[in-house]
């Protein structure tokens, strides 16, 4: 049995779930025969660190004494806003020695400051994607996926996306059944595909200011199989189609058509993951009308057909 060493970097203001989420995945996987992750945590001075939530984490030791790991994980948190120069220096010197380099959430800011992301495609928490791209122009920031793999480098979006990335790493190393069983025990349906957007349709769009437009947003979400043409939605809002389209985009940041596309895709994904319904019924319930129309939408947005999506990501009882 080959043991994989994992070192998690701790610092003042770290996000606790960025640490504990992946840690629980690796610990869960280690319960399987032939799977072993030796997880250790370390801070600059080995002293306890206070998380952004107020919790206190006690490291296993100092970064100076930590042996070079197979996987170096850099979490995010409020402490990444004003990083300790000594920590950046340690990352610059030691990150290249790890076989896999992983960041969770705003941990990408620390790796970027240490020069480890130049020339790579990465992601991070949606709220700092623009900042990361502006401060480090040599880094190719993709704000949409929940995690991105680029060679030995893997970066993930905010907080719980670290669990998705850790599950993906376990699956790559030890197979789908191990990752799936860990996901079940953590009561997450299944790991989400890396190219899944960080937001749901409702979170991606801003909430409209005017009540008629807000009501239309809520109605779309509850009726994806209805007539959601601009004309029908405009009539529901009591506006002309032209005025409705302009107002909806101005207040939500999305055109009505784009918002409807995201709601329908989200509905179809949820039904594929959580029900035994057939593809024909799901396509109708989601507003696509036909399986072929739903297939085209899935391939365009997720790069996979509905049947393959269900096979890979369907929730199953433990």
Secondary structure, DSSP 8 states (H G I E B T S, - for coil): --EEEEEEE--TTB-HHHHHHHHHHHHHHTTSTT-EEEEEEEESSS--EE-TTS-EE--SEETTT----SEEEE--BGGGTT--HHHHHHHHHHGGGSSEEEE-TTHHHHHHHTT-STT-EE---GGGHHHHHHH-TTSEE-SSBSEEEETTEEEE-STTHHHHHHHHHHHHHH-HHHHHHHHHHTT-SS---TTSBSS-HHHHS---SSHHHHHHHHHHHH-TTS---HHHHHHHHTS-HHHHHHHHHHHHSS-HHHHHHHHHHHHHHHHHHH----HHHHHHHTT--SHHHHHHHHHHHHSS-HHHHHHHH-----
